[in-house]
Amino acid sequence: MPRRTDAHPDLTRPDVGAPFFSTWRVGTPLRQKQTVEAIAGTWEARPWPADDLLGYHVYTGHDGSTLLHHAQWRDEQAYESFVRTHRQERVDEIDTAVPGIERLGLGRYRRYRGVRRDGDPRVPGCVVIVEIEFEGPDPERQRAWVDAVLEALAAESNPHPGGISAHFHLGTDGTRVLNYAEWESAQAHADALAAPGDGVGSATEPWHRVQNWPGLKRSTVSRYDHALGLLPG
């Protein structure tokens, strides 16, 4: 059976070959809470569906409307088997408990690179998801953009102390990048964006290059709280 955990997922696990992210729009803070409870009840009433599902985590959006889902699969074939055999009954039960959920799509990714201070013991108080979309598939462009972001971060002379880690994932469709960033708090992230000088996203040459990358179509930034973690029992 599944077991709950309050621990955030380890984004660096080498056995995670297929990290997936998806978003549901549920509408209100109350429905966020009800949906998380429905997910927990649905999953905990059933055996863990697959040995190759290494962890499943749900986050509540600070917008009061959305939920982020992060599933750590060993490979995509295991996920496809889950879809054929176990997914629909879970979806049906959750939708019965909380009708009207809008599922905004599944993003399939592979982790590419990340950064974290060695030995940092801090527990994230906020997860910031940065999603980037480019015009047309180009895996080389995906990697080059991430490399440029990490160069811009490394060039900061006085990085904000509230940042804990950043984990960059490349969409398997060749058009998207997702950064799963851990922060001490939402306020720390907001302060970092607002700070003068050469901080995150500031008007320095490295950040100007990142923000004006050829083919960059759109970017979004969303903040979340970890609400539910499920692991194999």
C-alpha positions, 0 to 999 in steps of 0.5 A: 500500500502507499505510504505518505511522506512530508519529504519533498522529492529528490529530483536528482534520483538516478533511477528516475528516467521519466519525470512527469509534471501535470497541472489541474485547475480546480477553481478555489482554495477549498476545492484545492483542499478537497481534491488533495484529500480525494487523491489521498483517499483514492490512492491509499485505498488501493495497492501501489500500482507499479514498482516502477512508480518511484514517487507521486507528489501533489502541490497546491498553487499559490493562485488558489486554483491549481494543483501541480502533480509530479510523478517519478517513473522509472521509464515511460513504458511503465507509465503507459502500462499504468494508464492502460490498467489503473489510471481511469478508476482513480480519475473516476473516483476523484472526479466523483468526489470533486466534479469539474476538474480541468486537466491541463495536460501532461508534460513528459520530461528528462532531467538535464542539469541542476544546481544546489549548495553542497550539504544544504540542509534546508527544507523548501518552504516554496516550490517555484515552477518556471516553464519555458516554451520555444517555437518548434522542437530543437533539443540543442536549443533547449540545452543551450538555454539551460546552460545560459541560465546556469551561467547567469546564475553563476555570474551573480556576485551576491545571490539571494540566500533564500534560493535552495536549488534549481532542477532543469528538465527538458521536454521530450517534445523538444519545445519545453523546459521546466525548472523546478526550483526550491526556495525557503519561502514564497517571500524569499523568491519575490524578494529575489525577483525585486532586488536591485543589482545582478540578482535573478532575472535582473538587467545584466547581460547574461540575464538579457541573453536568457530572456531574449533567446532566439525562438523563445515563445513564452515563459510562466512562473508559478509558486506552489506548496507541497501538499501530498507525497506518496511512496511505495509502502 
